[in-house]
Amino acid sequence: MYPGRYAQTTPDKPAVIMAGSGEVVTYAELDERSNRLAQVFRAAGLRYGDHVALLAENHPRYYEVYWAAVRSGLYITAVNRHLTAEETEYIVTDSDAKVFVTSHKMAETAAAVRSPGALRLMFDGTVPGFDSYEKALAGAPPEPVPERRRGSPMLYSSGTTGRPKGIEQPLSGLDIEDPALTMGQSISVTYGFDADSVYLSPAPLYHSAPLAYSTATQALGGTTVVLERFDAEAALAAIEKYQVTHSQWVPTMFVRMLRLPAETRAKYDVSSLRKAIHAAAPCPVEVKRAMIEWWGPVIEEYYASTEAFGSTHIGSEDWLRKPGSVGRAANGTLHVCDDDGVELPAGQVGTVYFEQQRIVFQYHNAPDKTDASRHPDHPNWASVGDVGYVDDEGFLFLTDRSADLIISGGVNIYPREIEDCLFPHPEVADVAVIGVPNQEMGESVLAVVQPSDGVEPGDALAERLEAYARDHIAGYKIPRAFEFVAEMPRTPVGKLNKRALRAAHR
């Protein structure tokens, strides 16, 4: 499905509202501008299956570029705007992008990026090496391009375990107006998205879930409200102002909203929310319980990946019965296997796989990584390396990523369990647990803690946290040392860069 149809039926309806600036893009404007840009791409020689790269902050032009690519049968790669020029260049080059689109706000990074394509466009101004996006659109016809087969996003993994990987799904060959839904649109319909939905996107649009859900909202004729950057109170204000019906969050956003003063939280009416979806990172049990108490049973969680080979889902009622679970399989069949690939019974921890009739994704230009994602004996089982177990009712509980597992004295220790223990402590703003080399034990447990505002780091705080941990978890899991940092290395979508923490202690 494609939002161009709404340019005919509801041309003046907002497709996009920027919550900070108030800028509105109607369906008629989105359709015309994406048509013009698609013509620019075609004039530059791009054809079905070619690639476009986009580097920008949360901006209304994001959707014009996305839909121009999708309506032209192209792959679009949205690039993390927090990357260095070298990291950005790797993605733009690896994706084989023939067009590089960026914003003037990203000029410093963009200007240092050598891109393989001949066309480089910049909106909101230009610097040497870029043509004006606005002039290019003004000089292009507003009619649709003759190519009507659907394009697709090709996003890159976060790269916390090495170079990021481009996650490539085969193009469907379907017409853009074909009623068949993409996976993102199908999931949105499951959550009740329709033409009356108002979806709040508080996260960066380069991330897979915000991009998928916000464009699915437009494909279904609803309105997408975008925060230029996340701010806890601004998010609550946007829910009330725009009568938001659907939203998506990561746990760090929940934490920041919960830590607003009670009188601030009480100021805003969030009763319009029908579904508040969260994913992307583990959510501490006490944080989620507090959100359900505040917002009611509208909190929904799913577990999935950009590779899109399987997912689970859990609603508030089931979660209260199974706290900590990410739900039952919603797409694909769950399997948990040991290191040799042997399937484990309920309750035993192993690598999480999803089985599909056919696994179709591949890592762009990386066949070895594609092969490594598949089960050794079942090519239609795939995994991203998460570790967990399934209970006797089929509910999945994640314990960690396989790369994060700590082995101390031959005993497996799962950092997430320790993090979930420490996170609710009022003196802890954020925490990460890693294994560090230990001559006797192989590894020992280190807790890296970002203290809450006004809390003094040091030995006294470490002693209080250790005593707190002793009341909640087994002795062998208690951190042997605490380190305090001013800010944890998290991405804007809440993912923790443990690779950076581990590297600092190797």
C-alpha positions, -999 to 999 in steps of 0.1 A, spaced: 0 0 0 11 35 -8 0 69 6 -5 85 -28 -41 73 -28 -48 97 1 -36 126 -20 -67 120 -40 -92 113 -12 -79 135 17 -54 158 1 -53 183 30 -50 158 58 -16 160 76 6 131 67 34 144 89 34 169 118 67 180 134 59 184 171 86 210 178 83 233 148 47 226 141 55 221 104 28 201 86 32 181 54 -2 172 38 -8 140 18 -10 161 -14 23 177 -6 39 144 3 27 128 -29 38 157 -52 72 161 -36 80 124 -36 69 122 -72 93 150 -81 121 134 -63 114 101 -79 117 119 -113 151 133 -101 163 98 -92 152 84 -126 168 113 -145 201 104 -127 199 69 -141 185 49 -111 165 19 -120 147 -10 -101 169 -24 -73 194 5 -71 202 22 -38 197 56 -22 214 67 11 198 93 34 216 111 63 195 136 82 180 146 115 143 140 122 129 161 94 98 162 72 120 157 41 127 122 55 94 109 43 97 125 8 130 107 3 116 74 17 85 74 -5 104 86 -36 126 56 -33 98 31 -25 76 43 -54 106 40 -77 116 4 -69 147 14 -51 164 4 -18 167 33 7 193 32 34 187 56 63 221 63 80 225 69 118 232 106 121 254 101 151 281 82 132 314 97 123 322 106 87 343 75 84 315 53 96 289 71 74 312 67 44 314 29 50 277 25 49 271 48 20 298 30 0 289 -5 12 253 0 3 263 9 -33 242 41 -31 240 59 -64 224 89 -47 234 105 -13 207 128 2 215 148 33 206 180 53 225 212 59 225 204 96 246 173 87 269 192 64 301 187 84 298 149 83 283 147 48 310 169 32 337 145 45 319 115 30 331 102 -4 301 86 -21 302 63 -51 271 79 -68 272 109 -90 242 127 -74 246 144 -40 216 164 -28 213 186 4 182 203 17 179 235 38 211 249 21 241 235 4 279 232 8 305 225 -20 300 191 -34 262 190 -31 233 202 -53 202 219 -39 175 194 -31 149 221 -34 161 233 -68 162 197 -80 126 191 -70 115 224 -85 130 214 -119 114 180 -120 79 171 -132 52 162 -106 39 131 -125 46 96 -112 76 77 -127 67 48 -150 83 23 -126 56 12 -101 72 -18 -84 78 -14 -47 112 -5 -33 122 -13 3 144 0 32 179 -16 35 190 -6 70 222 -14 87 227 -31 121 240 -10 150 275 -23 146 281 -30 183 299 -62 174 320 -50 145 312 -33 111 275 -28 107 257 -51 83 232 -41 56 201 -61 60 187 -67 26 153 -82 19 145 -92 -17 122 -68 -35 87 -82 -39 81 -70 -75 46 -59 -64 30 -28 -76 30 1 -51 -8 1 -51 -10 -37 -45 -32 -42 -14 -8 -68 0 8 -53 31 45 -52 39 55 -68 72 57 -35 89 22 -25 77 9 -59 88 22 -55 123 7 -20 124 -27 -34 115 -23 -60 143 -20 -31 167 -51 -14 153 -35 12 131 -59 27 105 -68 59 87 -78 75 121 -46 67 138 -22 94 151 12 79 157 38 95 178 74 88 168 97 100 196 129 82 183 153 88 155 139 80 121 170 62 109 161 33 133 141 5 117 111 5 140 103 43 140 108 44 102 86 13 97 58 23 120 56 60 109 56 51 71 30 23 78 8 50 94 11 70 62 4 39 40 -28 34 60 -39 71 58 -32 82 94 -10 110 107 26 107 119 37 131 147 75 133 150 95 147 179 127 163 165 145 150 195 132 131 225 122 151 256 102 134 283 78 163 290 75 173 253 65 137 245 36 139 270 26 173 257 25 159 221 3 130 232 -22 154 247 -20 181 220 -24 158 190 -46 131 207 -21 105 199 -36 70 196 -4 49 190 32 54 200 64 35 202 91 37 229 123 23 242 128 16 279 151 46 285 123 69 274 100 52 300 126 58 327 129 95 318 92 100 318 88 82 351 114 104 367 96 136 359 81 152 390 47 137 398 30 171 393 45 173 358 33 139 348 -2 147 361 -4 178 339 -9 158 307 -38 138 296 -26 106 279 -60 89 278 -62 90 240 -35 63 238 -48 30 226 -15 13 221 19 22 235 44 -2 220 79 -8 232 109 -29 219 146 -25 209 161 -30 244 153 -50 276 129 -32 299 135 -36 336 105 -53 353 98 -25 378 100 2 350 74 -16 329 51 -23 359 52 14 368 43 24 332 13 0 332 2 15 365 4 50 350 -9 45 315 -31 15 320 -31 -18 300 -22 -1 267 15 -11 270 24 -37 243 58 -53 237 73 -72 209 106 -88 203 120 -88 167 149 -76 146 155 -56 115 162 -89 98 124 -96 101 125 -134 102 103 -137 134 87 -119 163 70 -123 196 43 -102 212 29 -97 247 2 -74 260 -1 -59 295 -24 -85 309 -1 -114 299 30 -95 310 16 -89 345 11 -127 347 46 -133 332 67 -104 342 99 -101 322 86 -121 292 87 -108 256 57 -129 248 47 -159 226 57 -163 189 36 -140 167 55 -146 134 75 -178 129 81 -208 152 104 -204 182 133 -227 190 160 -225 217 192 -245 210 224 -252 227 259 -244 213 258 -275 191 224 -266 176 205 -292 196 170 -280 206 165 -276 243 134 -283 264 113 -256 281 131 -238 309 167 -243 295 187 -213 283 202 -213 248 203 -194 215 169 -182 202 160 -191 167 129 -185 146 118 -209 119 100 -198 88 89 -216 57 117 -197 39 143 -173 54 149 -147 27 170 -119 42 207 -116 36 235 -94 48 245 -71 19 280 -80 6 285 -104 35 276 -140 26 297 -153 56 276 -133 80 245 -144 63 255 -181 67 264 -175 104 229 -163 111 214 -197 100 211 -228 122 238 -253 112 212 -281 104 181 -261 96 186 -234 69 152 -219 76 160 -212 112 177 -179 119 191 -161 149 207 -127 157 225 -142 187 200 -135 215 200 -160 244 169 -170 264 144 -197 273 108 -206 266 86 -216 295 60 -244 294 33 -221 281 55 -209 252 65 -175 266 100 -164 257 123 -148 283 155 -132 270 185 -134 292 212 -117 271 230 -115 238 255 -144 235 283 -119 232 274 -105 266 275 -137 285 300 -137 314 318 -169 323 334 -167 358 350 -197 373 331 -219 347 297 -205 358 275 -187 333 264 -152 345 238 -132 326 244 -95 329 208 -85 322 197 -102 355 222 -80 374 212 -49 355 175 -55 362 184 -58 399 203 -25 401 182 -4 377 153 3 401 177 17 428 169 54 432 206 63 431 211 47 397 203 65 364 217 38 342 237 7 345 256 -18 324 272 -50 336 302 -65 317 328 -92 322 364 -81 327 395 -102 326 404 -119 359 435 -141 362 419 -165 386 383 -167 375 387 -160 338 362 -131 341 347 -111 369 316 -90 370 319 -52 367 290 -29 371 293 4 352 269 29 368 257 63 358 245 78 391 213 97 394 214 135 393 229 149 426 243 115 437 280 115 446 299 87 429 325 68 449 332 40 474 302 49 496 278 46 467 295 13 456 290 -1 491 253 8 491 247 -8 457 266 -39 467 245 -43 498 213 -37 478 224 -64 453 230 -89 481 194 -86 491 181 -94 456 205 -118 438 228 -147 445 263 -139 458 282 -152 427 263 -126 406 271 -96 427 295 -72 409 331 -75 422 337 -39 413 317 -7 405 328 20 381 310 53 378 306 73 345 289 106 337 270 91 308 264 56 295 273 50 258 237 44 246 224 51 211 194 75 208 171 45 205 183 31 238 207 4 227 238 1 249 272 -1 232 288 -28 254 315 -33 229 329 2 238 327 -6 275 344 -39 271 371 -24 249 379 1 276 386 -28 300 405 -52 278 
